Amino acid sequence: MIASIDTRLDRIAAALPVLVRNLSRLGYNFARPDAVLSGAEPTVAASIHQIESEIGPVPYALAQFWKRIGGIDLCGS
């Protein structure tokens, strides 16, 4: 199951820049262009540790998403 999650996240990470490029070509205006694909924060591991120490384990898929992809902001029009 973990390998399947990792494979899917790899595919998502590869597809996101293509999606953003295609939206831009179609005239989509991102509300915050600098935040569209923010990437993983340098402190992501510490942040995950902090969350886990306060509320318990973060699901594997979510933790890996934060580590590999970071954030996505497709808000706009």
N, CA, C and O atoms as a GROMACS GRO file, in nm:
protein
  308
    1MET      N    1   0.082  -0.119   0.000
    1MET     CA    2   0.000   0.000   0.000
    1MET      C    3   0.087   0.126   0.000
    1MET      O    4   0.055   0.223  -0.069
    2ILE      N    5   0.196   0.126   0.077
    2ILE     CA    6   0.283   0.242   0.083
    2ILE      C    7   0.346   0.268  -0.053
    2ILE      O    8   0.357   0.383  -0.096
    3ALA      N    9   0.386   0.162  -0.122
    3ALA     CA   10   0.445   0.179  -0.255
    3ALA      C   11   0.344   0.240  -0.350
    3ALA      O   12   0.380   0.321  -0.435
    4SER      N   13   0.218   0.202  -0.337
    4SER     CA   14   0.112   0.257  -0.421
    4SER      C   15   0.094   0.406  -0.394
    4SER      O   16   0.077   0.484  -0.487
    5ILE      N   17   0.097   0.445  -0.268
    5ILE     CA   18   0.085   0.587  -0.232
    5ILE      C   19   0.203   0.664  -0.289
    5ILE      O   20   0.185   0.770  -0.348
    6ASP      N   21   0.323   0.611  -0.272
    6ASP     CA   22   0.442   0.678  -0.324
    6ASP      C   23   0.436   0.694  -0.476
    6ASP      O   24   0.470   0.799  -0.530
    7THR      N   25   0.391   0.590  -0.545
    7THR     CA   26   0.379   0.594  -0.691
    7THR      C   27   0.278   0.701  -0.732
    7THR      O   28   0.303   0.777  -0.826
    8ARG      N   29   0.165   0.706  -0.664
    8ARG     CA   30   0.062   0.805  -0.696
    8ARG      C   31   0.112   0.947  -0.670
    8ARG      O   32   0.086   1.037  -0.749
    9LEU      N   33   0.184   0.966  -0.561
    9LEU     CA   34   0.237   1.099  -0.531
    9LEU      C   35   0.342   1.141  -0.635
    9LEU      O   36   0.349   1.258  -0.672
   10ASP      N   37   0.421   1.046  -0.682
   10ASP     CA   38   0.517   1.076  -0.788
   10ASP      C   39   0.445   1.123  -0.915
   10ASP      O   40   0.487   1.218  -0.981
   11ARG      N   41   0.335   1.055  -0.948
   11ARG     CA   42   0.257   1.092  -1.067
   11ARG      C   43   0.194   1.230  -1.050
   11ARG      O   44   0.195   1.311  -1.142
   12ILE      N   45   0.140   1.254  -0.932
   12ILE     CA   46   0.079   1.385  -0.905
   12ILE      C   47   0.185   1.495  -0.914
   12ILE      O   48   0.161   1.598  -0.976
   13ALA      N   49   0.300   1.472  -0.853
   13ALA     CA   50   0.407   1.571  -0.855
   13ALA      C   51   0.452   1.602  -0.998
   13ALA      O   52   0.485   1.716  -1.030
   14ALA      N   53   0.452   1.501  -1.085
   14ALA     CA   54   0.491   1.521  -1.224
   14ALA      C   55   0.380   1.591  -1.303
   14ALA      O   56   0.410   1.667  -1.396
   15ALA      N   57   0.256   1.566  -1.269
   15ALA     CA   58   0.143   1.622  -1.345
   15ALA      C   59   0.110   1.766  -1.307
   15ALA      O   60   0.058   1.841  -1.390
   16LEU      N   61   0.138   1.805  -1.186
   16LEU     CA   62   0.100   1.939  -1.141
   16LEU      C   63   0.159   2.053  -1.224
   16LEU      O   64   0.085   2.143  -1.262
   17PRO      N   65   0.288   2.053  -1.255
   17PRO     CA   66   0.341   2.161  -1.339
   17PRO      C   67   0.276   2.165  -1.477
   17PRO      O   68   0.257   2.273  -1.534
   18VAL      N   69   0.241   2.050  -1.531
   18VAL     CA   70   0.174   2.043  -1.661
   18VAL      C   71   0.035   2.106  -1.649
   18VAL      O   72  -0.006   2.183  -1.736
   19LEU      N   73  -0.036   2.074  -1.543
   19LEU     CA   74  -0.168   2.132  -1.520
   19LEU      C   75  -0.159   2.284  -1.510
   19LEU      O   76  -0.239   2.355  -1.571
   20VAL      N   77  -0.064   2.333  -1.434
   20VAL     CA   78  -0.047   2.477  -1.416
   20VAL      C   79  -0.014   2.544  -1.550
   20VAL      O   80  -0.070   2.649  -1.582
   21ARG      N   81   0.076   2.485  -1.628
   21ARG     CA   82   0.110   2.540  -1.759
   21ARG      C   83  -0.012   2.546  -1.850
   21ARG      O   84  -0.036   2.646  -1.918
   22ASN      N   85  -0.089   2.437  -1.852
   22ASN     CA   86  -0.207   2.431  -1.938
   22ASN      C   87  -0.311   2.533  -1.895
   22ASN      O   88  -0.373   2.598  -1.980
   23LEU      N   89  -0.333   2.548  -1.767
   23LEU     CA   90  -0.427   2.649  -1.719
   23LEU      C   91  -0.382   2.789  -1.760
   23LEU      O   92  -0.462   2.871  -1.804
   24SER      N   93  -0.253   2.816  -1.746
   24SER     CA   94  -0.199   2.946  -1.785
   24SER      C   95  -0.220   2.972  -1.934
   24SER      O   96  -0.258   3.082  -1.974
   25ARG      N   97  -0.194   2.870  -2.016
   25ARG     CA   98  -0.212   2.884  -2.162
   25ARG      C   99  -0.357   2.913  -2.198
   25ARG      O  100  -0.385   2.979  -2.298
   26LEU      N  101  -0.450   2.863  -2.117
   26LEU     CA  102  -0.591   2.885  -2.143
   26LEU      C  103  -0.640   3.020  -2.089
   26LEU      O  104  -0.758   3.054  -2.102
   27GLY      N  105  -0.548   3.096  -2.029
   27GLY     CA  106  -0.584   3.228  -1.979
   27GLY      C  107  -0.628   3.233  -1.834
   27GLY      O  108  -0.679   3.335  -1.788
   28TYR      N  109  -0.609   3.124  -1.763
   28TYR     CA  110  -0.646   3.122  -1.622
   28TYR      C  111  -0.554   3.217  -1.545
   28TYR      O  112  -0.432   3.214  -1.563
   29ASN      N  113  -0.612   3.300  -1.462
   29ASN     CA  114  -0.535   3.393  -1.380
   29ASN      C  115  -0.531   3.343  -1.237
   29ASN      O  116  -0.634   3.339  -1.169
   30PHE      N  117  -0.415   3.306  -1.192
   30PHE     CA  118  -0.399   3.258  -1.055
   30PHE      C  119  -0.402   3.376  -0.960
   30PHE      O  120  -0.340   3.479  -0.986
   31ALA      N  121  -0.475   3.362  -0.851
   31ALA     CA  122  -0.488   3.470  -0.753
   31ALA      C  123  -0.353   3.502  -0.689
   31ALA      O  124  -0.321   3.618  -0.664
   32ARG      N  125  -0.274   3.398  -0.663
   32ARG     CA  126  -0.142   3.416  -0.602
   32ARG      C  127  -0.040   3.336  -0.683
   32ARG      O  128  -0.005   3.224  -0.644
   33PRO      N  129   0.007   3.390  -0.794
   33PRO     CA  130   0.096   3.315  -0.884
   33PRO      C  131   0.219   3.257  -0.815
   33PRO      O  132   0.266   3.150  -0.854
   34ASP      N  133   0.272   3.326  -0.716
   34ASP     CA  134   0.393   3.275  -0.649
   34ASP      C  135   0.364   3.157  -0.556
   34ASP      O  136   0.456   3.089  -0.511
   35ALA      N  137   0.237   3.134  -0.527
   35ALA     CA  138   0.201   3.028  -0.433
   35ALA      C  139   0.136   2.908  -0.501
   35ALA      O  140   0.092   2.815  -0.433
   36VAL      N  141   0.130   2.908  -0.633
   36VAL     CA  142   0.060   2.800  -0.704
   36VAL      C  143   0.120   2.664  -0.666
   36VAL      O  144   0.047   2.576  -0.621
   37LEU      N  145   0.248   2.648  -0.682
   37LEU     CA  146   0.318   2.526  -0.641
   37LEU      C  147   0.430   2.570  -0.546
   37LEU      O  148   0.542   2.597  -0.589
   38SER      N  149   0.398   2.576  -0.420
   38SER     CA  150   0.494   2.632  -0.324
   38SER      C  151   0.609   2.537  -0.290
   38SER      O  152   0.714   2.582  -0.244
   39GLY      N  153   0.590   2.409  -0.312
   39GLY     CA  154   0.694   2.313  -0.277
   39GLY      C  155   0.696   2.287  -0.128
   39GLY      O  156   0.628   2.354  -0.050
   40ALA      N  157   0.774   2.191  -0.089
   40ALA     CA  158   0.784   2.155   0.052
   40ALA      C  159   0.863   2.261   0.128
   40ALA      O  160   0.964   2.312   0.080
   41GLU      N  161   0.816   2.292   0.246
   41GLU     CA  162   0.888   2.387   0.331
   41GLU      C  163   1.009   2.318   0.392
   41GLU      O  164   1.006   2.198   0.418
   42PRO      N  165   1.116   2.392   0.415
   42PRO     CA  166   1.237   2.332   0.473
   42PRO      C  167   1.213   2.272   0.612
   42PRO      O  168   1.286   2.182   0.654
   43THR      N  169   1.111   2.320   0.681
   43THR     CA  170   1.083   2.272   0.817
   43THR      C  171   0.971   2.170   0.822
   43THR      O  172   0.912   2.146   0.928
   44VAL      N  173   0.939   2.109   0.708
   44VAL     CA  174   0.824   2.018   0.704
   44VAL      C  175   0.837   1.902   0.802
   44VAL      O  176   0.739   1.867   0.867
   45ALA      N  177   0.954   1.844   0.815
   45ALA     CA  178   0.971   1.730   0.908
   45ALA      C  179   0.946   1.774   1.052
   45ALA      O  180   0.881   1.702   1.128
   46ALA      N  181   0.996   1.891   1.089
   46ALA     CA  182   0.972   1.942   1.224
   46ALA      C  183   0.825   1.973   1.245
   46ALA      O  184   0.772   1.951   1.353
   47SER      N  185   0.760   2.025   1.143
   47SER     CA  186   0.617   2.055   1.154
   47SER      C  187   0.535   1.929   1.174
   47SER      O  188   0.444   1.925   1.257
   48ILE      N  189   0.567   1.826   1.098
   48ILE     CA  190   0.497   1.698   1.113
   48ILE      C  191   0.520   1.642   1.252
   48ILE      O  192   0.427   1.594   1.316
   49HIS      N  193   0.644   1.649   1.300
   49HIS     CA  194   0.675   1.601   1.434
   49HIS      C  195   0.594   1.677   1.539
   49HIS      O  196   0.542   1.617   1.633
   50GLN      N  197   0.583   1.808   1.524
   50GLN     CA  198   0.507   1.890   1.618
   50GLN      C  199   0.360   1.849   1.619
   50GLN      O  200   0.300   1.835   1.725
   51ILE      N  201   0.302   1.831   1.501
   51ILE     CA  202   0.162   1.789   1.492
   51ILE      C  203   0.144   1.655   1.560
   51ILE      O  204   0.049   1.636   1.637
   52GLU      N  205   0.234   1.561   1.532
   52GLU     CA  206   0.222   1.428   1.590
   52GLU      C  207   0.238   1.430   1.741
   52GLU      O  208   0.175   1.350   1.811
   53SER      N  209   0.322   1.517   1.792
   53SER     CA  210   0.340   1.524   1.937
   53SER      C  211   0.218   1.584   2.006
   53SER      O  212   0.193   1.558   2.124
   54GLU      N  213   0.141   1.665   1.932
   54GLU     CA  214   0.024   1.729   1.991
   54GLU      C  215  -0.105   1.651   1.973
   54GLU      O  216  -0.188   1.646   2.063
   55ILE      N  217  -0.123   1.589   1.855
   55ILE     CA  218  -0.252   1.524   1.830
   55ILE      C  219  -0.242   1.378   1.788
   55ILE      O  220  -0.344   1.309   1.782
   56GLY      N  221  -0.124   1.329   1.759
   56GLY     CA  222  -0.108   1.190   1.720
   56GLY      C  223  -0.057   1.177   1.576
   56GLY      O  224  -0.028   1.277   1.511
   57PRO      N  225  -0.047   1.055   1.530
   57PRO     CA  226   0.014   1.029   1.400
   57PRO      C  227  -0.057   1.099   1.283
   57PRO      O  228  -0.179   1.104   1.277
   58VAL      N  229   0.023   1.152   1.193
   58VAL     CA  230  -0.027   1.208   1.068
   58VAL      C  231  -0.034   1.092   0.969
   58VAL      O  232   0.060   1.014   0.961
   59PRO      N  233  -0.144   1.078   0.894
   59PRO     CA  234  -0.152   0.971   0.796
   59PRO      C  235  -0.033   0.976   0.699
   59PRO      O  236   0.011   1.083   0.657
   60TYR      N  237   0.017   0.859   0.664
   60TYR     CA  238   0.136   0.847   0.579
   60TYR      C  239   0.120   0.929   0.450
   60TYR      O  240   0.211   1.003   0.413
   61ALA      N  241   0.007   0.914   0.383
   61ALA     CA  242  -0.013   0.983   0.256
   61ALA      C  243  -0.005   1.135   0.272
   61ALA      O  244   0.055   1.203   0.188
   62LEU      N  245  -0.063   1.187   0.376
   62LEU     CA  246  -0.059   1.331   0.399
   62LEU      C  247   0.083   1.379   0.430
   62LEU      O  248   0.127   1.481   0.376
   63ALA      N  249   0.152   1.306   0.514
   63ALA     CA  250   0.290   1.343   0.547
   63ALA      C  251   0.378   1.341   0.422
   63ALA      O  252   0.459   1.431   0.401
   64GLN      N  253   0.362   1.240   0.339
   64GLN     CA  254   0.441   1.232   0.216
   64GLN      C  255   0.403   1.342   0.118
   64GLN      O  256   0.490   1.394   0.047
   65PHE      N  257   0.275   1.377   0.112
   65PHE     CA  258   0.231   1.488   0.028
   65PHE      C  259   0.302   1.616   0.070
   65PHE      O  260   0.357   1.687  -0.014
   66TRP      N  261   0.300   1.644   0.198
   66TRP     CA  262   0.366   1.766   0.248
   66TRP      C  263   0.516   1.763   0.218
   66TRP      O  264   0.575   1.866   0.184
   67LYS      N  265   0.578   1.645   0.231
   67LYS     CA  266   0.722   1.634   0.209
   67LYS      C  267   0.760   1.644   0.061
   67LYS      O  268   0.862   1.704   0.028
   68ARG      N  269   0.679   1.588  -0.027
   68ARG     CA  270   0.714   1.582  -0.169
   68ARG      C  271   0.658   1.698  -0.251
   68ARG      O  272   0.724   1.750  -0.341
   69ILE      N  273   0.536   1.739  -0.219
   69ILE     CA  274   0.469   1.838  -0.301
   69ILE      C  275   0.456   1.972  -0.227
   69ILE      O  276   0.472   2.078  -0.287
   70GLY      N  277   0.427   1.966  -0.102
   70GLY     CA  278   0.415   2.088  -0.022
   70GLY      C  279   0.276   2.144  -0.028
   70GLY      O  280   0.185   2.093   0.038
   71GLY      N  281   0.258   2.249  -0.104
   71GLY     CA  282   0.128   2.314  -0.113
   71GLY      C  283   0.090   2.343  -0.257
   71GLY      O  284   0.175   2.356  -0.345
   72ILE      N  285  -0.041   2.354  -0.278
   72ILE     CA  286  -0.097   2.384  -0.408
   72ILE      C  287  -0.203   2.491  -0.387
   72ILE      O  288  -0.289   2.478  -0.300
   73ASP      N  289  -0.198   2.597  -0.467
   73ASP     CA  290  -0.301   2.701  -0.460
   73ASP      C  291  -0.346   2.732  -0.602
   73ASP      O  292  -0.279   2.807  -0.674
   74LEU      N  293  -0.459   2.675  -0.643
   74LEU     CA  294  -0.511   2.697  -0.776
   74LEU      C  295  -0.625   2.798  -0.777
   74LEU      O  296  -0.701   2.805  -0.873
   75CYS      N  297  -0.637   2.877  -0.670
   75CYS     CA  298  -0.741   2.980  -0.665
   75CYS      C  299  -0.718   3.081  -0.776
   75CYS      O  300  -0.604   3.115  -0.808
   76GLY      N  301  -0.826   3.127  -0.834
   76GLY     CA  302  -0.816   3.227  -0.939
   76GLY      C  303  -0.939   3.224  -1.026
   76GLY      O  304  -1.044   3.175  -0.985
   77SER      N  305  -0.924   3.276  -1.146
   77SER     CA  306  -1.039   3.278  -1.237
   77SER      C  307  -0.990   3.280  -1.382
   77SER      O  308  -1.072   3.281  -1.475
   0.00000   0.00000   0.00000
